[in-house]
Amino acid sequence: RTVGIIAVDPTSPYTGGAILGDRIRMQEHFSDPGIYIRSMATRGSLGGLARATADVTTVLDASGRDLIMIETVGVGQDEIDVVRVADITIVILVPGMGDDVQTIKAGI
């Protein structure tokens, strides 16, 4: 199976830059021909995704990727643009950092 990963990180309101930390964490996968990783910064876009995330998803799908994963900046109560792009949305919470009520409020 081939995988496309779109990792979206927030842009600093002070410097305009982004760390793109997920790219750093996935270094061991860069040489795997079955995995394509694209890091993107929000560049001021709200909703948890970069403006071009949906377009990149379309390109990865057209290229024949079996699975496309989108990692958002973090879904809160307003950052839910991913539900319009993804077929399946998974919310992962760290113990003590949210509950069912928070998920309901987010509208996911």
CNS distance restraints for C-alpha pairs under 8 A (distance, minus, plus):
assign (resid   1 and name CA) (resid  34 and name CA) 6.97 0.50 0.50
assign (resid   1 and name CA) (resid  65 and name CA) 7.78 0.50 0.50
assign (resid   1 and name CA) (resid  66 and name CA) 5.85 0.50 0.50
assign (resid   1 and name CA) (resid  67 and name CA) 7.64 0.50 0.50
assign (resid   2 and name CA) (resid  34 and name CA) 4.57 0.50 0.50
assign (resid   2 and name CA) (resid  35 and name CA) 5.94 0.50 0.50
assign (resid   2 and name CA) (resid  65 and name CA) 5.21 0.50 0.50
assign (resid   2 and name CA) (resid  66 and name CA) 5.18 0.50 0.50
assign (resid   2 and name CA) (resid  67 and name CA) 6.47 0.50 0.50
assign (resid   3 and name CA) (resid  34 and name CA) 6.13 0.50 0.50
assign (resid   3 and name CA) (resid  35 and name CA) 4.84 0.50 0.50
assign (resid   3 and name CA) (resid  36 and name CA) 6.32 0.50 0.50
assign (resid   3 and name CA) (resid  65 and name CA) 5.59 0.50 0.50
assign (resid   3 and name CA) (resid  66 and name CA) 5.98 0.50 0.50
assign (resid   3 and name CA) (resid  67 and name CA) 4.86 0.50 0.50
assign (resid   3 and name CA) (resid  68 and name CA) 5.74 0.50 0.50
assign (resid   3 and name CA) (resid  69 and name CA) 7.57 0.50 0.50
assign (resid   4 and name CA) (resid  35 and name CA) 5.86 0.50 0.50
assign (resid   4 and name CA) (resid  36 and name CA) 4.77 0.50 0.50
assign (resid   4 and name CA) (resid  37 and name CA) 6.02 0.50 0.50
assign (resid   4 and name CA) (resid  38 and name CA) 7.83 0.50 0.50
assign (resid   4 and name CA) (resid  60 and name CA) 6.47 0.50 0.50
assign (resid   4 and name CA) (resid  65 and name CA) 6.17 0.50 0.50
assign (resid   4 and name CA) (resid  66 and name CA) 7.99 0.50 0.50
assign (resid   4 and name CA) (resid  67 and name CA) 6.27 0.50 0.50
assign (resid   4 and name CA) (resid  68 and name CA) 4.59 0.50 0.50
assign (resid   4 and name CA) (resid  69 and name CA) 6.24 0.50 0.50
assign (resid   5 and name CA) (resid  35 and name CA) 7.48 0.50 0.50
assign (resid   5 and name CA) (resid  36 and name CA) 6.09 0.50 0.50
assign (resid   5 and name CA) (resid  37 and name CA) 4.73 0.50 0.50
assign (resid   5 and name CA) (resid  38 and name CA) 6.12 0.50 0.50
assign (resid   5 and name CA) (resid  68 and name CA) 5.80 0.50 0.50
assign (resid   5 and name CA) (resid  69 and name CA) 4.86 0.50 0.50
assign (resid   5 and name CA) (resid  70 and name CA) 6.02 0.50 0.50
assign (resid   5 and name CA) (resid  71 and name CA) 7.64 0.50 0.50
assign (resid   6 and name CA) (resid  37 and name CA) 6.11 0.50 0.50
assign (resid   6 and name CA) (resid  38 and name CA) 4.92 0.50 0.50
assign (resid   6 and name CA) (resid  39 and name CA) 5.88 0.50 0.50
assign (resid   6 and name CA) (resid  40 and name CA) 7.22 0.50 0.50
assign (resid   6 and name CA) (resid  53 and name CA) 7.46 0.50 0.50
assign (resid   6 and name CA) (resid  56 and name CA) 7.96 0.50 0.50
assign (resid   6 and name CA) (resid  57 and name CA) 7.83 0.50 0.50
assign (resid   6 and name CA) (resid  68 and name CA) 7.61 0.50 0.50
assign (resid   6 and name CA) (resid  69 and name CA) 6.18 0.50 0.50
assign (resid   6 and name CA) (resid  70 and name CA) 4.78 0.50 0.50
assign (resid   6 and name CA) (resid  71 and name CA) 6.18 0.50 0.50
assign (resid   7 and name CA) (resid  20 and name CA) 7.83 0.50 0.50
assign (resid   7 and name CA) (resid  22 and name CA) 6.44 0.50 0.50
assign (resid   7 and name CA) (resid  23 and name CA) 7.57 0.50 0.50
assign (resid   7 and name CA) (resid  37 and name CA) 7.47 0.50 0.50
assign (resid   7 and name CA) (resid  38 and name CA) 6.24 0.50 0.50
assign (resid   7 and name CA) (resid  39 and name CA) 4.76 0.50 0.50
assign (resid   7 and name CA) (resid  40 and name CA) 6.12 0.50 0.50
assign (resid   7 and name CA) (resid  70 and name CA) 6.00 0.50 0.50
assign (resid   7 and name CA) (resid  71 and name CA) 4.77 0.50 0.50
assign (resid   7 and name CA) (resid  72 and name CA) 6.52 0.50 0.50
assign (resid   8 and name CA) (resid  20 and name CA) 7.50 0.50 0.50
assign (resid   8 and name CA) (resid  39 and name CA) 5.94 0.50 0.50
assign (resid   8 and name CA) (resid  40 and name CA) 4.81 0.50 0.50
assign (resid   8 and name CA) (resid  41 and name CA) 5.60 0.50 0.50
assign (resid   8 and name CA) (resid  42 and name CA) 6.73 0.50 0.50
assign (resid   8 and name CA) (resid  48 and name CA) 7.65 0.50 0.50
assign (resid   8 and name CA) (resid  49 and name CA) 6.11 0.50 0.50
assign (resid   8 and name CA) (resid  50 and name CA) 6.62 0.50 0.50
assign (resid   8 and name CA) (resid  70 and name CA) 7.60 0.50 0.50
assign (resid   8 and name CA) (resid  71 and name CA) 5.91 0.50 0.50
assign (resid   8 and name CA) (resid  72 and name CA) 5.09 0.50 0.50
assign (resid   8 and name CA) (resid  73 and name CA) 5.55 0.50 0.50
assign (resid   9 and name CA) (resid  18 and name CA) 6.72 0.50 0.50
assign (resid   9 and name CA) (resid  19 and name CA) 7.37 0.50 0.50
assign (resid   9 and name CA) (resid  20 and name CA) 5.75 0.50 0.50
assign (resid   9 and name CA) (resid  21 and name CA) 7.57 0.50 0.50
assign (resid   9 and name CA) (resid  39 and name CA) 7.64 0.50 0.50
assign (resid   9 and name CA) (resid  40 and name CA) 6.36 0.50 0.50
assign (resid   9 and name CA) (resid  41 and name CA) 5.00 0.50 0.50
assign (resid   9 and name CA) (resid  42 and name CA) 6.31 0.50 0.50
assign (resid   9 and name CA) (resid  72 and name CA) 6.92 0.50 0.50
assign (resid   9 and name CA) (resid  73 and name CA) 4.95 0.50 0.50
assign (resid  10 and name CA) (resid  18 and name CA) 6.31 0.50 0.50
assign (resid  10 and name CA) (resid  41 and name CA) 5.67 0.50 0.50
assign (resid  10 and name CA) (resid  42 and name CA) 5.27 0.50 0.50
assign (resid  10 and name CA) (resid  43 and name CA) 7.33 0.50 0.50
assign (resid  10 and name CA) (resid  73 and name CA) 5.86 0.50 0.50
assign (resid  11 and name CA) (resid  16 and name CA) 5.75 0.50 0.50
assign (resid  11 and name CA) (resid  17 and name CA) 5.51 0.50 0.50
assign (resid  11 and name CA) (resid  18 and name CA) 4.78 0.50 0.50
assign (resid  11 and name CA) (resid  41 and name CA) 5.75 0.50 0.50
assign (resid  11 and name CA) (resid  42 and name CA) 5.63 0.50 0.50
assign (resid  11 and name CA) (resid  43 and name CA) 5.39 0.50 0.50
assign (resid  11 and name CA) (resid  44 and name CA) 6.64 0.50 0.50
assign (resid  12 and name CA) (resid  16 and name CA) 4.99 0.50 0.50
assign (resid  12 and name CA) (resid  17 and name CA) 5.53 0.50 0.50
assign (resid  12 and name CA) (resid  18 and name CA) 6.10 0.50 0.50
assign (resid  13 and name CA) (resid  44 and name CA) 8.00 0.50 0.50
assign (resid  16 and name CA) (resid  43 and name CA) 7.16 0.50 0.50
assign (resid  18 and name CA) (resid  41 and name CA) 6.11 0.50 0.50
assign (resid  20 and name CA) (resid  24 and name CA) 7.16 0.50 0.50
assign (resid  20 and name CA) (resid  39 and name CA) 6.30 0.50 0.50
assign (resid  20 and name CA) (resid  40 and name CA) 7.23 0.50 0.50
assign (resid  20 and name CA) (resid  41 and name CA) 7.20 0.50 0.50
assign (resid  21 and name CA) (resid  25 and name CA) 6.38 0.50 0.50
assign (resid  22 and name CA) (resid  26 and name CA) 6.25 0.50 0.50
assign (resid  22 and name CA) (resid  39 and name CA) 7.55 0.50 0.50
assign (resid  23 and name CA) (resid  27 and name CA) 6.49 0.50 0.50
assign (resid  23 and name CA) (resid  37 and name CA) 7.53 0.50 0.50
assign (resid  23 and name CA) (resid  39 and name CA) 6.43 0.50 0.50
assign (resid  26 and name CA) (resid  30 and name CA) 7.21 0.50 0.50
assign (resid  29 and name CA) (resid  35 and name CA) 6.76 0.50 0.50
assign (resid  30 and name CA) (resid  35 and name CA) 7.22 0.50 0.50
assign (resid  30 and name CA) (resid  36 and name CA) 7.45 0.50 0.50
assign (resid  30 and name CA) (resid  37 and name CA) 7.37 0.50 0.50
assign (resid  40 and name CA) (resid  50 and name CA) 6.47 0.50 0.50
assign (resid  40 and name CA) (resid  53 and name CA) 7.89 0.50 0.50
assign (resid  41 and name CA) (resid  50 and name CA) 6.03 0.50 0.50
assign (resid  42 and name CA) (resid  46 and name CA) 7.33 0.50 0.50
assign (resid  42 and name CA) (resid  48 and name CA) 7.48 0.50 0.50
assign (resid  42 and name CA) (resid  49 and name CA) 6.01 0.50 0.50
assign (resid  42 and name CA) (resid  50 and name CA) 4.17 0.50 0.50
assign (resid  42 and name CA) (resid  51 and name CA) 7.01 0.50 0.50
assign (resid  43 and name CA) (resid  50 and name CA) 6.91 0.50 0.50
assign (resid  45 and name CA) (resid  49 and name CA) 6.91 0.50 0.50
assign (resid  45 and name CA) (resid  50 and name CA) 5.83 0.50 0.50
assign (resid  45 and name CA) (resid  51 and name CA) 6.19 0.50 0.50
assign (resid  46 and name CA) (resid  50 and name CA) 7.85 0.50 0.50
assign (resid  46 and name CA) (resid  79 and name CA) 6.92 0.50 0.50
assign (resid  47 and name CA) (resid  78 and name CA) 6.26 0.50 0.50
assign (resid  47 and name CA) (resid  79 and name CA) 3.84 0.50 0.50
assign (resid  47 and name CA) (resid  80 and name CA) 5.59 0.50 0.50
assign (resid  47 and name CA) (resid  81 and name CA) 5.07 0.50 0.50
assign (resid  47 and name CA) (resid  82 and name CA) 7.85 0.50 0.50
assign (resid  48 and name CA) (resid  72 and name CA) 5.35 0.50 0.50
assign (resid  48 and name CA) (resid  73 and name CA) 5.13 0.50 0.50
assign (resid  48 and name CA) (resid  74 and name CA) 6.38 0.50 0.50
assign (resid  48 and name CA) (resid  75 and name CA) 6.53 0.50 0.50
assign (resid  48 and name CA) (resid  79 and name CA) 4.57 0.50 0.50
assign (resid  48 and name CA) (resid  80 and name CA) 6.45 0.50 0.50
assign (resid  48 and name CA) (resid  81 and name CA) 6.32 0.50 0.50
assign (resid  48 and name CA) (resid  82 and name CA) 7.19 0.50 0.50
assign (resid  49 and name CA) (resid  53 and name CA) 6.26 0.50 0.50
assign (resid  49 and name CA) (resid  72 and name CA) 5.83 0.50 0.50
assign (resid  49 and name CA) (resid  73 and name CA) 6.85 0.50 0.50
assign (resid  49 and name CA) (resid  79 and name CA) 7.92 0.50 0.50
assign (resid  49 and name CA) (resid  81 and name CA) 6.64 0.50 0.50
assign (resid  49 and name CA) (resid  82 and name CA) 6.92 0.50 0.50
assign (resid  52 and name CA) (resid  56 and name CA) 6.19 0.50 0.50
assign (resid  53 and name CA) (resid  57 and name CA) 6.18 0.50 0.50
assign (resid  54 and name CA) (resid  58 and name CA) 6.34 0.50 0.50
assign (resid  54 and name CA) (resid  85 and name CA) 5.98 0.50 0.50
assign (resid  55 and name CA) (resid  59 and name CA) 6.36 0.50 0.50
assign (resid  56 and name CA) (resid  60 and name CA) 6.17 0.50 0.50
assign (resid  57 and name CA) (resid  61 and name CA) 6.13 0.50 0.50
assign (resid  57 and name CA) (resid  68 and name CA) 7.18 0.50 0.50
assign (resid  57 and name CA) (resid  85 and name CA) 7.93 0.50 0.50
assign (resid  58 and name CA) (resid  62 and name CA) 6.13 0.50 0.50
assign (resid  59 and name CA) (resid  63 and name CA) 6.13 0.50 0.50
assign (resid  60 and name CA) (resid  64 and name CA) 6.65 0.50 0.50
assign (resid  60 and name CA) (resid  65 and name CA) 5.89 0.50 0.50
assign (resid  60 and name CA) (resid  68 and name CA) 7.28 0.50 0.50
assign (resid  61 and name CA) (resid  65 and name CA) 5.55 0.50 0.50
assign (resid  61 and name CA) (resid  66 and name CA) 7.75 0.50 0.50
assign (resid  61 and name CA) (resid  68 and name CA) 7.48 0.50 0.50
assign (resid  70 and name CA) (resid  82 and name CA) 7.84 0.50 0.50
assign (resid  70 and name CA) (resid  86 and name CA) 7.71 0.50 0.50
assign (resid  72 and name CA) (resid  82 and name CA) 7.41 0.50 0.50
assign (resid  74 and name CA) (resid  79 and name CA) 7.22 0.50 0.50
assign (resid  75 and name CA) (resid  79 and name CA) 5.03 0.50 0.50
assign (resid  75 and name CA) (resid  80 and name CA) 6.20 0.50 0.50
assign (resid  75 and name CA) (resid  91 and name CA) 7.66 0.50 0.50
assign (resid  75 and name CA) (resid 106 and name CA) 7.91 0.50 0.50
assign (resid  76 and name CA) (resid  80 and name CA) 7.52 0.50 0.50
assign (resid  76 and name CA) (resid 106 and name CA) 6.34 0.50 0.50
assign (resid  77 and name CA) (resid 102 and name CA) 7.41 0.50 0.50
assign (resid  77 and name CA) (resid 103 and name CA) 7.87 0.50 0.50
assign (resid  77 and name CA) (resid 105 and name CA) 6.24 0.50 0.50
assign (resid  77 and name CA) (resid 106 and name CA) 4.09 0.50 0.50
assign (resid  77 and name CA) (resid 107 and name CA) 7.55 0.50 0.50
assign (resid  78 and name CA) (resid 106 and name CA) 6.42 0.50 0.50
assign (resid  80 and name CA) (resid 106 and name CA) 7.29 0.50 0.50
assign (resid  80 and name CA) (resid 107 and name CA) 7.76 0.50 0.50
assign (resid  80 and name CA) (resid 108 and name CA) 7.10 0.50 0.50
assign (resid  81 and name CA) (resid  85 and name CA) 7.13 0.50 0.50
assign (resid  82 and name CA) (resid  86 and name CA) 5.87 0.50 0.50
assign (resid  82 and name CA) (resid  89 and name CA) 7.47 0.50 0.50
assign (resid  83 and name CA) (resid  87 and name CA) 7.52 0.50 0.50
assign (resid  83 and name CA) (resid  88 and name CA) 7.68 0.50 0.50
assign (resid  83 and name CA) (resid  89 and name CA) 6.39 0.50 0.50
assign (resid  83 and name CA) (resid 108 and name CA) 7.26 0.50 0.50
assign (resid  89 and name CA) (resid 108 and name CA) 7.81 0.50 0.50
assign (resid  93 and name CA) (resid  97 and name CA) 6.28 0.50 0.50
assign (resid  93 and name CA) (resid  98 and name CA) 6.34 0.50 0.50
assign (resid  93 and name CA) (resid  99 and name CA) 7.95 0.50 0.50
assign (resid  94 and name CA) (resid  98 and name CA) 7.41 0.50 0.50
assign (resid  98 and name CA) (resid 102 and name CA) 6.02 0.50 0.50
assign (resid  98 and name CA) (resid 103 and name CA) 7.86 0.50 0.50
assign (resid  99 and name CA) (resid 103 and name CA) 6.71 0.50 0.50
assign (resid 100 and name CA) (resid 104 and name CA) 6.29 0.50 0.50
assign (resid 101 and name CA) (resid 105 and name CA) 6.16 0.50 0.50
assign (resid 102 and name CA) (resid 106 and name CA) 6.23 0.50 0.50
assign (resid 103 and name CA) (resid 107 and name CA) 6.65 0.50 0.50
assign (resid 103 and name CA) (resid 108 and name CA) 6.30 0.50 0.50
assign (resid 104 and name CA) (resid 108 and name CA) 6.60 0.50 0.50
